[in-house]
Amino acid sequence: MPLNPTEVLEKIAHGSQGVAVINGDELHLVLPDDLNQIGTTVPTLAPDAAVGATVT
């Protein structure tokens, strides 16, 4: 089975606790000013969120 880059990006973003988000077909890292804040909040995706939707 060939690698599906879109699926890989979605899995990374979904499991990143808000540190990685998908913007179009690109994966972006979102780092807070205080790196101790990483993982303190867990982003939620709406059930009908489109592929590539930005997580807030």
KAPE-V364749 format. One record per pair of residues at least 24 apart in sequence whose ideal C-beta (glycine too) atoms are under 6 Angstrom apart, sorted by sequence separation. I is the first residue (numbers start at 0). J is the second residue. If there is no record, write none. Layout:
# KAPE-V364749
i: [I/I]
j: [J/J]
This chain:
# KAPE-V364749
i: [16/17/21/20/20/17]
j: [41/42/51/53/54/54]
